[in-house]
């Protein structure tokens, strides 16, 4: 009996160790290419392909600056009409003046690869970006022709693109929607889905990141570590917050612990279609 118990404990320990090694060394280096469709009665125009790259966390264990180039190349191959970058470009919690010169140069290098985006790029600022240096992040993005929208709107051919500020480190402003004309329904992107109370009811779709898809998605327990007060059902993929449909991406990098388990890094293209 004792021998059986020790064998069972040994097997469980071996499985746990294997899962930990997988989550630390293998899954965070993966890249899932996810293509989804969203059909909306609020949208009346032709199909739009929306690229999404979020939570890159350059400078983290698995995200050297050159990985951004790989993300950009993969996104270009998907041929989106525009690309949304909803924040957390930076890894860590410390301000730039407390980081080493080497780390800050790594961050700056990572941003240079966004110059390779073939479609127009639009960004919001995430909580880690604010902790590092919000104004520097904005300057680095604008240098590579990525438009930063923080409580601002941008008129495209068929939609009004609204970028809301981060819920945790700033304040989403509902007046951002005021410039959207009545014939151009809003499409929202923001760093965290926690900003949902600022979404206007006629929003076609709101896109966010921040949750990392739970980062560690345990069987039977689910995506509980999502850095929001929202339930696990809002940690990944499509859900509804209030009267607005929301899509949350698992993003690319990691935070707190450099592990991912059953929540692989991803880039996404959402094809928006009008309801027949």
C-alpha positions in Angstrom: 0.0 0.0 0.0 2.8 2.4 1.0 4.6 1.7 -2.2 1.5 2.4 -4.3 1.0 5.7 -2.5 4.6 6.8 -3.1 4.4 5.8 -6.8 1.2 7.8 -7.2 2.7 10.9 -5.5 5.8 10.5 -7.6 3.8 10.3 -10.8 1.7 13.4 -9.8 5.0 15.3 -9.0 6.4 14.3 -12.4 3.3 15.5 -14.2 3.3 18.8 -12.3 7.0 19.4 -13.1 6.4 18.6 -16.8 3.5 21.1 -16.9 5.6 23.7 -15.2 8.5 23.3 -17.6 6.0 23.4 -20.6 4.4 26.6 -19.2 7.8 28.2 -18.6 9.9 27.2 -21.6 7.5 26.2 -24.4 4.1 27.7 -24.5 5.2 31.4 -24.0 7.3 31.1 -27.1 4.4 29.9 -29.3 2.4 32.1 -31.5 -1.2 31.2 -32.4 -2.7 32.9 -35.5 -6.4 33.3 -34.7 -8.9 34.4 -37.3 -12.5 34.9 -36.2 -15.7 36.5 -37.6 -18.1 38.8 -36.0 -21.5 39.6 -37.6 -23.3 42.7 -36.3 -26.7 44.2 -36.9 -25.2 47.6 -35.8 -22.8 47.6 -38.8 -24.0 48.2 -42.4 -20.8 48.4 -44.5 -18.7 45.9 -46.4 -16.5 43.4 -44.5 -13.6 44.8 -42.5 -10.5 42.8 -41.4 -9.3 44.1 -38.0 -5.8 43.1 -36.9 -5.2 42.8 -33.1 -1.8 42.6 -31.3 -1.9 43.2 -27.6 0.1 42.8 -24.4 3.4 42.3 -26.1 5.5 43.1 -22.9 8.8 43.8 -24.7 11.7 43.1 -22.4 10.1 40.1 -20.7 11.8 36.7 -20.6 10.2 35.5 -23.8 9.9 38.8 -25.7 13.2 40.2 -27.0 12.7 43.2 -29.3 13.1 41.1 -32.5 10.0 39.1 -31.6 8.0 42.2 -32.5 9.3 41.9 -36.0 7.9 38.4 -36.1 4.5 39.6 -34.9 4.5 42.3 -37.6 5.5 39.9 -40.4 2.7 37.5 -39.4 0.2 40.2 -39.2 1.1 41.6 -42.6 0.6 38.1 -44.1 -3.0 38.2 -42.8 -3.6 41.5 -44.7 -5.8 43.4 -42.3 -7.4 46.7 -43.2 -5.9 48.2 -40.0 -4.2 47.0 -36.8 -5.2 47.7 -33.3 -2.5 47.7 -30.5 -4.4 48.0 -27.2 -1.4 48.6 -25.0 1.1 47.0 -22.6 4.0 47.2 -24.9 6.4 47.2 -21.9 7.4 44.5 -19.4 7.7 45.2 -15.7 6.3 47.6 -13.2 9.2 50.1 -12.7 9.4 53.6 -14.2 12.0 54.1 -17.0 14.3 56.2 -14.8 14.7 53.1 -12.5 15.4 50.7 -15.4 18.8 50.1 -16.8 19.9 51.8 -19.9 20.1 48.4 -21.6 16.5 47.7 -20.8 15.3 51.1 -22.1 17.3 50.6 -25.3 15.6 47.2 -25.7 12.2 48.8 -25.4 13.1 51.5 -28.0 14.3 48.8 -30.4 11.1 46.8 -30.1 9.0 49.8 -31.1 11.1 50.3 -34.3 9.6 47.1 -35.8 6.1 48.6 -35.9 7.4 50.7 -38.8 7.0 47.5 -40.8 3.2 47.4 -40.5 1.7 47.5 -43.9 -1.8 48.5 -42.6 -2.5 51.6 -40.6 -1.8 51.1 -36.9 -3.7 52.5 -33.9 -2.7 52.2 -30.3 -3.9 52.8 -26.8 -1.8 53.0 -23.6 -1.8 50.2 -21.1 -1.1 50.1 -17.4 2.5 48.8 -17.8 3.2 51.5 -20.4 2.0 54.2 -17.9 4.2 52.8 -15.1 7.2 52.8 -17.4 6.6 56.2 -19.0 3.4 57.1 -20.9 4.8 60.0 -22.8 7.8 58.1 -24.0 5.5 55.2 -25.2 3.4 57.7 -27.1 6.5 59.3 -28.7 7.9 55.9 -29.7 4.6 54.9 -31.3 4.2 58.2 -33.2 7.8 58.0 -34.4 6.8 54.8 -36.4 3.5 56.3 -37.6 1.2 54.5 -35.2 -1.7 56.7 -34.2 -2.3 56.8 -30.4 -5.9 57.3 -29.4 -6.4 57.9 -25.7 -10.0 59.1 -25.2 -10.0 60.1 -28.8 -11.8 59.0 -32.0 -10.6 58.5 -35.6 -13.0 58.5 -38.5 -12.5 55.7 -41.0 -14.6 54.9 -44.1 -17.2 52.7 -42.5 -16.7 53.2 -38.7 -15.8 55.6 -36.0 -12.7 54.1 -34.2 -12.7 55.1 -30.5 -9.7 54.5 -28.3 -10.4 54.7 -24.6 -7.8 55.3 -21.9 -6.8 52.5 -19.5 -9.2 51.8 -16.7 -6.5 51.1 -14.1 -4.1 54.0 -14.6 -6.2 56.6 -16.2 -9.9 57.4 -16.8 -11.9 56.3 -19.8 -13.9 59.2 -21.1 -17.3 58.6 -22.6 -17.3 62.0 -24.3 -14.8 60.4 -26.8 -17.8 59.2 -28.7 -19.2 62.7 -29.3 -17.3 63.2 -32.5 -18.7 60.1 -34.1 -21.3 61.1 -36.7 -24.7 59.3 -36.7 -23.9 57.4 -39.9 -20.6 55.9 -38.5 -21.2 53.5 -35.6 -18.3 53.3 -33.1 -15.8 50.5 -32.8 -14.0 50.7 -29.5 -10.6 49.5 -28.4 -9.1 49.9 -25.0 -6.5 48.1 -22.9 -8.8 46.4 -20.3 -12.4 45.2 -20.7 -12.9 46.7 -17.2 -13.6 50.0 -19.1 -16.9 48.5 -20.2 -19.1 51.0 -18.3 -17.8 53.7 -20.7 -18.9 51.9 -23.8 -21.8 53.5 -25.7 -24.7 51.2 -26.3 -24.5 51.6 -30.1 -20.9 50.3 -30.1 -20.5 47.6 -32.8 -17.7 45.8 -30.9 -15.2 46.6 -28.1 -11.8 45.0 -28.3 -9.4 44.7 -25.4 -6.5 42.7 -23.9 -4.9 42.9 -20.4 -6.2 39.5 -19.2 -3.6 37.4 -21.0 -6.4 35.0 -21.5 -6.0 34.1 -17.8 -2.3 33.3 -18.6 -2.7 30.0 -16.6 -5.8 28.2 -17.7 -6.2 25.3 -15.4 -8.6 22.3 -16.1 -11.8 22.5 -14.0 -10.6 25.8 -12.5 -10.4 28.0 -15.6 -9.0 31.4 -16.5 -9.1 32.9 -13.0 -6.0 35.1 -13.1 -7.2 37.9 -15.4 -6.2 41.1 -13.5 -9.8 42.4 -13.5 -12.8 42.1 -11.2 -14.7 40.6 -14.2 -15.5 36.9 -14.2 -13.4 34.3 -16.0 -16.0 34.3 -18.8 -14.6 37.8 -19.8 -11.0 36.6 -19.8 -10.8 35.4 -23.4 -12.8 35.6 -26.6 -16.2 37.0 -27.2 -18.6 37.9 -24.4 -21.1 40.6 -23.6 -20.7 43.4 -21.2 -23.8 45.4 -20.7 -25.4 45.8 -24.1 -22.0 45.7 -26.0 -20.2 42.7 -27.5 -16.6 42.5 -26.4 -13.6 40.5 -27.7 -10.7 40.0 -25.4 -7.3 38.6 -26.8 -4.8 36.5 -24.8 -2.1 38.8 -26.1 1.6 37.9 -26.5 3.7 38.4 -23.4 3.5 37.5 -19.7 3.2 39.5 -16.5 4.1 38.7 -12.8 5.2 35.1 -13.7 6.8 34.3 -17.1 4.6 31.3 -17.7 1.6 30.5 -19.9 -0.4 27.3 -19.6 -3.3 26.5 -22.0 -3.4 30.2 -22.9 -0.9 30.5 -25.8 0.3 33.8 -27.2 -1.7 35.0 -30.2 -2.3 37.6 -32.8 -5.9 37.9 -34.1 -7.7 39.1 -37.2 -11.4 39.8 -36.7 -13.5 39.9 -39.8 -16.4 42.3 -39.2 -19.5 41.6 -41.3 -22.9 43.3 -41.5 -25.9 41.1 -40.6 -27.6 39.9 -43.8 
